[in-house]
Every structure is written in structure tokens, then in C-alpha cells.
């Protein structure tokens, strides 16, 4: 299942869907908010989380393309 999911996201990425959605959000003055519910080093069968190393890689990648702000910075702006 994970392999199929990865292929689907790669296909959508290559179509440029991400840039299309980003431009649409910018036009409508929308701010994307990401929520990571569970960051844990061990695997949980009941409620799988994101491993800390993967979380760090995700944040590094996001910082290359976006300005990351804590939620309270958005609420006080």
C-alpha cells in the first residue's frame, strides 16, 4: 500500500498539482496549517506516528519552500 501511495503522490507532484494548489491558496489569502499529531521514535500499531528523524527531514524540506511560523505568531499578527 505504501508503494502505491508513494507512486500516486509522485504522479500528482509531476503534474504540478502542488503548485496549482499553492497559487490558488495565495490568491484566496489562505495559509496552510500542518498538524503533526504524534511524533514518536517507536512504532505504534494502534496509532502510528511520525518518527523524529522523518519529521526533521520534512521540516527541512518545508523550510526550503515556505516560511514556517508557530500558530501563536499567526494569531497575534
Secondary structure per residue as TSV (DSSP state, phi and psi in degrees):
chain	resnum	aa	ss	phi	psi
A	1	X	-	360.0	-41.9
A	2	X	H	-62.4	-37.2
A	3	X	H	-65.0	-43.5
A	4	X	H	-63.7	-39.0
A	5	X	H	-64.6	-43.2
A	6	X	H	-62.5	-41.7
A	7	X	H	-64.3	-40.4
A	8	X	H	-61.7	-47.3
A	9	X	H	-65.7	-36.9
A	10	X	H	-64.6	-41.7
A	11	X	H	-61.2	-48.5
A	12	X	H	-63.1	-38.9
A	13	X	H	-61.7	-45.7
A	14	X	H	-66.3	-25.4
A	15	X	H	-74.9	-15.7
A	16	X	T	86.9	18.7
A	17	X	H	-60.1	-39.8
A	18	X	H	-59.6	-45.7
A	19	X	H	-67.2	-37.0
A	20	X	H	-62.0	-47.1
A	21	X	H	-65.5	-39.6
A	22	X	H	-61.4	-46.6
A	23	X	H	-63.2	-40.1
A	24	X	H	-62.9	-44.0
A	25	X	H	-63.4	-40.5
A	26	X	H	-64.3	-40.0
A	27	X	H	-62.6	-35.8
A	28	X	T	-93.0	9.7
A	29	X	T	55.0	40.1
A	30	X	-	-96.1	146.1
A	31	X	-	-115.3	120.3
A	32	X	-	-71.2	137.1
A	33	X	-	-122.2	122.5
A	34	X	-	-101.7	137.9
A	35	X	-	-126.0	121.0
A	36	X	-	-103.3	109.7
A	37	X	-	-75.2	-30.1
A	38	X	-	-151.1	116.9
A	39	X	B	-118.3	108.6
A	40	X	-	-140.9	147.8
A	41	X	S	-77.1	-23.5
A	42	X	S	-105.3	152.2
A	43	X	-	-78.0	139.5
A	44	X	-	-121.2	116.8
A	45	X	S	-64.6	-32.7
A	46	X	S	-76.2	-46.4
A	47	X	S	-140.9	85.7
A	48	X	-	-62.7	139.9
A	49	X	-	-111.9	-164.1
A	50	X	B	-106.6	130.1
A	51	X	-	-66.9	141.6
A	52	X	H	-54.4	-36.8
A	53	X	H	-66.5	-40.3
A	54	X	H	-67.5	-41.2
A	55	X	H	-57.9	-44.6
A	56	X	H	-61.2	-42.1
A	57	X	H	-63.5	-39.8
A	58	X	H	-63.2	-45.6
A	59	X	H	-63.9	-41.8
A	60	X	H	-60.8	-44.0
A	61	X	H	-64.7	-43.3
A	62	X	H	-63.6	-38.7
A	63	X	H	-63.3	-23.8
A	64	X	H	-72.4	-22.0
A	65	X	H	-120.7	-17.1
A	66	X	S	-136.4	159.4
A	67	X	-	-92.9	122.5
A	68	X	-	-98.4	127.5
A	69	X	-	-126.0	147.2
A	70	X	-	-71.3	153.8
A	71	X	H	-57.0	-38.3
A	72	X	H	-63.9	-26.5
A	73	X	H	-68.2	-34.2
A	74	X	H	-71.9	-35.7
A	75	X	H	-74.5	-26.4
A	76	X	H	-96.3	-4.6
A	77	X	-	-76.2	360.0
